[in-house]
């Protein structure tokens, strides 16, 4: 049991920092590129949506679809994932496909990172009542005293990036530059006038928009699958950190109350959490501190009294907080003059602080409680432990010569017995010692 549990824990370290990279199916040679592939995304931009875009492009190329229509509604998200999605779009365009973004249905929007994704498309269409823009970056990890200069530098870099994307697709780069520098947003009609988009589709339904673009009525609309959705969930550092702590507690509980099932579940949860932090690009220092914290929590099995568990929880929380002190690892810059994207992510919500403290207290108190239960169980005599029979009386069930073995009934169970005396069936005996599972007995005269 201990060996299996140890191997499972080693698997955590092996799995750390192994973020899933969406695999592009190798493009097959196509005699002609025709037909449509449609995908729809209504979510924040994160590693999961980047995986979805990569698989979307791969699938479109695999069926030789010359037109990829991407229906988009998003508030934006992190820069690294946005850069990855733009790169996937450029791969499809280099392959020879035409990529169109549709902001739909009515009330939809492509804000922040979503506007960069849209402007990297060959064509952009919007339904009435939709909006595009507000692309000023939120920059994290700026050194104290350098806020103004760094913000100005990053905003100018992203403005240049946006304008380059727009110019390469024949639209008004001046207007899109204002999305970045001034945070301007354009409703559908103004976006058309400013030539930020290619057209407004006079339809109130997605199917109407697709029909307008020439997409056959029976064409399926693909949405993020289980893998992409799971990556989106796990790449949230709040979720991954809390899952990691839950996994630690599950393994700790199983150490005190061996079942192996909880160990397997706990290790699986910890591996998933570390995978999510790797996808997010969390600081290695932060994750190492979290692993060290887990090691101290496990050390509680040996030390007891809650001191090791408390130290482990404190180290773990410090590592968790450090995730938010450094921006996630940025993707490599494109071959063009575009800037490397800077992480844009939300701060720690109050509920996460509460859950983190609650789980930390649970680990400390729970480890002490489980230890006390384990110690109490160790002190209890085992049901089938022969030593508890010493001093008890019984009756011989067979004849037995001195030094040989016989059978006696003691405490309502038949036991193998031996004696330095000759004994006969029916003799009363008393247990005076135990060797393995054999009782040493002597006659009791009554």
For each residue, the residues with C-beta under 8 A, 3 or more apart:
1: 4 5 258 260
2: 5 6
3: 6 7
4: 1 7 8 260 263
5: 1 2 8 9 251 254 255 260 263
6: 2 3 9 10
7: 3 4 10 11
8: 4 5 11 12 251 263 264 267
9: 5 6 12 13 251 267 298
10: 6 7 13 14
11: 7 8 14 15 267 271
12: 8 9 15 16 267 270 271 274 291
13: 9 10 16 291
14: 10 11
15: 11 12 18 271 274 275
16: 12 13 274 278 287 291
17: 274 278 284 287
18: 15 275 278
19: 47 275 278 279 281
20: 51 227 231 275 279
21:
22: 50 51 54 55 58
23: 58
24: 27 54 57 58 91
25: 58 59 61 62
26:
27: 24 30 61 62 95
28: 61 62 64
29:
30: 27 33 64
31: 64
32: 64 66
33: 30 64 65 66 96 97
34: 64 65 66
35: 63 64 65 66 67
36: 65 67 68 69 214 215 216 219
37: 56 59 60 63 65 67 68 69 219 222
38: 68 69 70 71 210 215 219 220 221 222
39: 52 56 68 69 70 71 221 222 223
40: 70 71 72 206 221 222 223
41: 49 52 53 70 71 72 73 74 223 224
42: 73 74 108
43: 46 48 49 74 224 232
44: 49 74 75 76 77
45: 49 50 74 76 77 78 81 82 85 112 113 114 117
46: 43 49 50 77 78 81 231 232 235 236
47: 19 50 51 80 81 84 231 232 235 279 280
48: 43 51 52 224 228 229 230 231 232 233 235
49: 41 43 44 45 46 52 53 74 77 81 85 224 228 232
50: 22 45 46 47 53 54 80 81 82 84 85 88
51: 20 22 47 48 54 55 227 228 231
52: 39 41 48 49 55 56 224 225 228
53: 41 49 50 56 57 70 84 85 88 89
54: 22 24 50 51 57 58 84 88
55: 22 51 52 58 59 225 227 228
56: 37 39 52 53 59 60 68 70 88 222
57: 24 53 54 60 61 68 88 89 91 92
58: 22 23 24 25 54 55 61 62
59: 25 37 55 56 62 63 222
60: 37 56 57 63 65 68 92 97
61: 25 27 28 57 58 64 65 92 95 97
62: 25 27 28 58 59
63: 35 37 59 60
64: 28 30 31 32 33 34 35 61
65: 33 34 35 36 37 60 61 68 97
66: 32 33 34 35 96 97 98
67: 35 36 37 97 98 100 213 214 215
68: 36 37 38 39 56 57 60 65 92 97 98 99 100
69: 36 37 38 39 100 102 210 213 215
70: 38 39 40 41 53 56 99 100 101 102 121
71: 38 39 40 41 101 102 104 206 209 221
72: 40 41 101 102 103 108 110 114 117 118
73: 41 42 103 104 108 109 110 114
74: 41 42 43 44 45 49 77 109 110 111 112 113 114 117
75: 44 109 111 112 114
76: 44 45 82 111 112 113 114 115 134 135 344
77: 44 45 46 49 74 81 82 112 113 114 344
78: 45 46 81 82 113 328 341 343 344 345
79: 82 83 113 137 330 331 341 342 343 344
80: 47 50 83 84 281 328 329 330 331 341 343
81: 45 46 47 49 50 77 78 84 85 113
82: 45 50 76 77 78 79 85 86 113 116 117 341
83: 79 80 86 87 331 334 338 340 341
84: 47 50 53 54 80 81 87 88 331
85: 45 49 50 53 81 82 88 89 117
86: 82 83 89 90 116 117 120 165 334
87: 83 84 90 91 334
88: 50 53 54 56 57 84 85 91 92
89: 53 57 85 86 92 93 99 117 120 121
90: 86 87 93 94 120
91: 24 57 87 88 94 95
92: 57 60 61 68 88 89 95 97 99
93: 89 90 96 97 98 99 122
94: 90 91
95: 27 61 91 92
96: 33 66 93
97: 33 60 61 65 66 67 68 92 93
98: 66 67 68 93 122 123
99: 68 70 89 92 93 120 121 122 123
100: 67 68 69 70 121 122 123 124 125 213
101: 70 71 72 110 117 118 121 123 124 125
102: 69 70 71 72 124 125 126 127 201 209 210 213
103: 72 73 108 109 110 118 124 125 126 127 130 131 132 188
104: 71 73 108 125 126 127 130 201 203 206 209
105: 108 127 130 204 205 206 209
106: 127 128 129 130 204
107: 129 130
108: 42 72 73 103 104 105 127 129 130 131
109: 73 74 75 103 114 130 131 132
110: 72 73 74 101 103 114 115 117 118 130 131 132 133
111: 74 75 76 114 115 131 132 133 134 135 185
112: 45 74 75 76 77 115 134 135 136 137 344
113: 45 74 76 77 78 79 81 82 116 117 135 344
114: 45 72 73 74 75 76 77 109 110 111 117 118 132
115: 76 110 111 112 118 119 132 133 134 135 162 176 179
116: 82 86 113 119 120 135 161 162 165
117: 45 72 74 82 85 86 89 101 110 113 114 120 121
118: 72 101 103 110 114 115 121 124 132 197
119: 115 116 124 162 165 166 169 171 176 196
120: 86 89 90 99 116 117 165 169
121: 70 89 99 100 101 117 118 124 169
122: 93 98 99 100 169
123: 98 99 100 101 169 198 199
124: 100 101 102 103 118 119 121 132 171 196 197 198
125: 100 101 102 103 104 197 198 199 200 201 209 212 213
126: 102 103 104 130 132 188 191 192 197 199 200 201
127: 102 103 104 105 106 108 130 188 200 201 203 204 209
128: 106 188 189 200 202 204
129: 106 107 108 187 188
130: 103 104 105 106 107 108 109 110 126 127 187 188
131: 103 108 109 110 111 185 186 187 188
132: 103 109 110 111 114 115 118 124 126 179 185 186 191 196 197
133: 110 111 115 179 183 184 185 186 191 196
134: 76 111 112 115 179 183 184 185
135: 76 111 112 113 115 116 158 162 176 179 180 183
136: 112 155 158 179 180 181 182 183
137: 79 112 154 155 158 180 342 344
138: 344
139: 142 150 151 154 327 342 344
140: 327 342 343 344 345
141: 325 326 327 342 343
142: 139 146 147 150 151
143: 146 150
144: 147
145:
146: 142 143 149 150
147: 142 144 150 151
148: 151 152
149: 146 152 153
150: 139 142 143 146 147 153 154
151: 139 142 147 148 154 155
152: 148 149 155 156
153: 149 150 156 157
154: 137 139 150 151 157 158 339 342
155: 136 137 151 152 158 159 180 181
156: 152 153 159 160 181
157: 153 154 160 161 339
158: 135 136 137 154 155 161 162 180 339
159: 155 156 162 163 177 180 181
160: 156 157 163 164 337 338 339
161: 116 157 158 164 165 338 339
162: 115 116 119 135 158 159 165 166 173 176 177 179 180
163: 159 160 166 167 173 174 176 177
164: 160 161 167 168 173 336 337 338
165: 86 116 119 120 161 162 168 169 176
166: 119 162 163 169 171 172 173 176 177 196
167: 163 164 170 171 173
168: 164 165
169: 119 120 121 122 123 165 166
170: 167
171: 119 124 166 167 176 195 196 197 198
172: 166 175 176 194 195 196
173: 162 163 164 166 167 176 177
174: 163 177 178
175: 172 178 179 184 186 194 195 196
176: 115 119 135 162 163 165 166 171 172 173 179 180 196
177: 159 162 163 166 173 174 180 181
178: 174 175 181 182 184
179: 115 132 133 134 135 136 162 175 176 182 183 184 185 186
180: 135 136 137 155 158 159 162 176 177 183
181: 136 155 156 159 177 178
182: 136 178 179
183: 133 134 135 136 179 180
184: 133 134 175 178 179
185: 111 131 132 133 134 179
186: 131 132 133 175 179 190 191 194 196
187: 129 130 131 190 191
188: 103 126 127 128 129 130 131 191 192 197 200
189: 128 192 193 200
190: 186 187 193 194
191: 126 132 133 186 187 188 194 196 197 200
192: 126 188 189 195 196 197 199 200
193: 189 190
194: 172 175 186 190 191
195: 171 172 175 192
196: 119 124 132 133 166 171 172 175 176 186 191 192
197: 118 124 125 126 132 171 188 191 192 200
198: 123 124 125 171
199: 123 125 126 192
200: 125 126 127 128 188 189 191 192 197
201: 102 104 125 126 127 208 209 212 213
202: 128 212
203: 104 127 208 209 211 212
204: 105 106 127 128 208
205: 105 208 209
206: 40 71 104 105 209 210 221
207: 210 211 217
208: 201 203 204 205 211 212
209: 71 102 104 105 125 127 201 203 205 206 212 213
210: 38 69 102 206 207 213 215 219 221
211: 203 207 208 214 215 217
212: 125 201 202 203 208 209
213: 67 69 100 102 125 201 209 210
214: 36 67 211
215: 36 38 67 69 210 211 219
216: 36 219
217: 207 211
218:
219: 36 37 38 210 215 216
220: 38
221: 38 39 40 71 206 210
222: 37 38 39 40 56 59
223: 39 40 41
224: 41 43 48 49 52 228 229 232
225: 52 55 228 229
226: 229 230
227: 20 51 55 230 231
228: 48 49 51 52 55 224 225 231 232
229: 48 224 225 226 232 233
230: 48 226 227 233 234
231: 20 46 47 48 51 227 228 234 235 276 279
232: 43 46 47 48 49 224 228 229 235 236
233: 48 229 230 236 239 276
234: 230 231 239 240 243 272 273 275 276 279
235: 46 47 48 231 232 240 276 279 280
236: 46 232 233 239 240 276 280
237: 240 241 276 277 280 282 320 323 324 345
238: 241 242 348 349 352
239: 233 234 236 242 243 276
240: 234 235 236 237 243 244 272 273 274 276 277 280
241: 237 238 244 245 273 277 290 320 323 356
242: 238 239 245 246 352 355 356 359
243: 234 239 240 246 247 269 270 272 273 276
244: 240 241 247 248 269 270 273 274 277 290 294
245: 241 242 248 249 316 356 359 360 363
246: 242 243 249 250 266 269 359
247: 243 244 250 251 265 266 267 268 269 270 273
248: 244 245 251 252 266 270 294 297 298 316 363
249: 245 246 252 253 266 297 359 362 363 366
250: 246 247 253 254 262 263 265 266 269
251: 5 8 9 247 248 254 255 262 263 266 267 270 298
252: 248 249 255 256 297 298 300 301 363 366 367 370
253: 249 250 256 257 262 266 366 370
254: 5 250 251 257 258 259 260 261 262 263 266
255: 5 251 252 258 263 298 301
256: 252 253 301 367 370 371 373 374
257: 253 254 262 370 373 374
258: 1 254 255
259: 254 262 263
260: 1 4 5 254 263 264
261: 254 264 265
262: 250 251 253 254 257 259 265 266
263: 4 5 8 250 251 254 255 259 260 266 267
264: 8 260 261 267 268
265: 247 250 261 262 268 269
266: 246 247 248 249 250 251 253 254 262 263 269 270
267: 8 9 11 12 247 251 263 264 270 271
268: 247 264 265 271 272
269: 243 244 246 247 250 265 266 272 273
270: 12 243 244 247 248 251 266 267 273 274 294
271: 11 12 15 267 268 274 275
272: 234 240 243 268 269 275 276
273: 234 240 241 243 244 247 269 270 276 277
274: 12 15 16 17 240 244 270 271 277 278 287
275: 15 18 19 20 234 271 272 278 279
276: 231 233 234 235 236 237 239 240 243 272 273 279 280
277: 237 240 241 244 273 274 280 282 286 287 323
278: 16 17 18 19 274 275 281 282 287
279: 19 20 47 231 234 235 275 276
280: 47 235 236 237 240 276 277 323 328
281: 19 80 278 328 329 330 343
282: 237 277 278 286 287 323 328
283: 286 287 322 323 325 326
284: 17 287 288
285: 288 289 319 322 326
286: 277 282 283 289 290 319 320 322 323 325 326
287: 16 17 274 277 278 282 283 284 290 291 319
288: 284 285 291 292 319
289: 285 286 292 293 315 316 318 319 322
290: 241 244 286 287 293 294 315 316 319 320
291: 12 13 16 287 288 294 295
292: 288 289 295 296 312 315 319
293: 289 290 296 297 312 313 314 315 316 317 318 319
294: 244 248 270 290 291 297 298 312 316
295: 291 292 298 299 312
296: 292 293 299 300 308 309 311 312 315
297: 248 249 252 293 294 300 308 309 312 313 316 363 367
298: 9 248 251 252 255 294 295 301 312
299: 295 296 302 303 308 312
300: 252 296 297 303 304 306 308 309 312 367 371
301: 252 255 256 298 371
302: 299 308
303: 299 300 307 308
304: 300 368 371
305: 368
306: 300 309 310 364 365 367 368
307: 303 310 311
308: 296 297 299 300 302 303 311 312
309: 296 297 300 306 312 313 363 364 367 368
310: 306 307 313 314 364
311: 296 307 308 314 315
312: 292 293 294 295 296 297 298 299 300 308 309 315 316 363
313: 293 297 309 310 316 317 360 363 364
314: 293 310 311 317 318
315: 289 290 292 293 296 311 312 318 319
316: 245 248 289 290 293 294 297 312 313 319 320 360
317: 293 313 314 320 321 356 360
318: 289 293 314 315 321 322
319: 285 286 287 288 289 290 292 293 315 316 322 323
320: 237 241 286 290 316 317 323 356
321: 317 318 324 325 348
322: 283 285 286 289 318 319 325 326
323: 237 241 277 280 282 283 286 319 320 326
324: 237 321 347 348
325: 141 283 286 321 322
326: 141 283 285 286 322 323
327: 139 140 141 330 342 343 345
328: 78 80 280 281 282 343 345
329: 80 281
330: 79 80 281 327 340 341 342 343
331: 79 80 83 84 340 341
332: 340
333: 338 339 340
334: 83 86 87 338
335:
336: 164
337: 160 164
338: 83 160 161 164 333 334
339: 154 157 158 160 161 333 342
340: 83 330 331 332 333
341: 78 79 80 82 83 330 331
342: 79 137 139 140 141 154 327 330 339
343: 78 79 80 140 141 281 327 328 330
344: 76 77 78 79 112 113 137 138 139 140
345: 78 140 237 327 328
346: 349
347: 324
348: 238 321 324 352 353
349: 238 346 352 353
350: 353 354
351: 354 355
352: 238 242 348 349 355 356
353: 348 349 350 356 357
354: 350 351 357 358
355: 242 351 352 358 359
356: 241 242 245 317 320 352 353 359 360
357: 353 354 360 361
358: 354 355 361 362
359: 242 245 246 249 355 356 362 363
360: 245 313 316 317 356 357 363 364
361: 357 358 364 365
362: 249 358 359 365 366
363: 245 248 249 252 297 309 312 313 359 360 366 367
364: 306 309 310 313 360 361 367 368
365: 306 361 362 368 369
366: 249 252 253 362 363 369 370
367: 252 256 297 300 306 309 363 364 370 371
368: 304 305 306 309 364 365 371 372
369: 365 366 372 373
370: 252 253 256 257 366 367 373 374
371: 256 300 301 304 367 368 374 375
372: 368 369 375 376
373: 256 257 369 370 376 377
374: 256 257 370 371 377 378
375: 371 372 378 379
376: 372 373 379 380
377: 373 374 380
378: 374 375
379: 375 376
380: 376 377
381: 385 387 388
382: 385 388
383:
384:
385: 381 382 388
386: 389 415 434 436 437 439
387: 381 390 434
388: 381 382 385
389: 386 392 410 411 415 431 434 439
390: 387 431 432 433 434
391: 430 431 432
392: 389 410 411 430 431
393: 410 428 429 430 431 444
394: 408 409 410 411 415 428 429 430 431 441
395: 408 409 426 427 428 429
396: 399 400 406 407 408 409 417 423 424 425 426 427 429
397: 406 407 408 409 414 425
398: 406 407 408 425
399: 396 406 423 424 425
400: 396 404 405 406 417 418 419 422 423 424
401: 404 422
402: 419 420 421 422
403: 418 420
404: 400 401 418
405: 400 416 417 418 438
406: 396 397 398 399 400 416 417 418 419 423
407: 396 397 398 414 415 416 417
408: 394 395 396 397 398 414 415 417 429 439 441
409: 394 395 396 397 412 413 414 415
410: 389 392 393 394 413 415 417 429 431 439
411: 389 392 394
412: 409
413: 409 410
414: 397 407 408 409
415: 386 389 394 407 408 409 410 437 438 439
416: 405 406 407 437 438 439
417: 396 400 405 406 407 408 410 429 438 439 440 441
418: 400 403 404 405 406 435 438 439 440 441
419: 400 402 406 423 429 440 441 442 443
420: 402 403 442
421: 402 442 443
422: 400 401 402
423: 396 399 400 406 419 427 429 441 443
424: 396 399 400 427
425: 396 397 398 399
426: 395 396
427: 395 396 423 424 443
428: 393 394 395 443 444 445 446
429: 393 394 395 396 408 410 417 419 423 441 442 443 444
430: 391 392 393 394 441 442 444
431: 389 390 391 392 393 394 410 434 439 440 441
432: 390 391 440 441 442
433: 390 439 440
434: 386 387 389 390 431 437 438 439 440
435: 418 438 440
436: 386
437: 386 415 416 434
438: 405 415 416 417 418 434 435
439: 386 389 408 410 415 416 417 418 431 433 434
440: 417 418 419 431 432 433 434 435
441: 394 408 417 418 419 423 429 430 431 432
442: 419 420 421 429 430 432
443: 419 421 423 427 428 429
444: 393 428 429 430
445: 428
446: 428
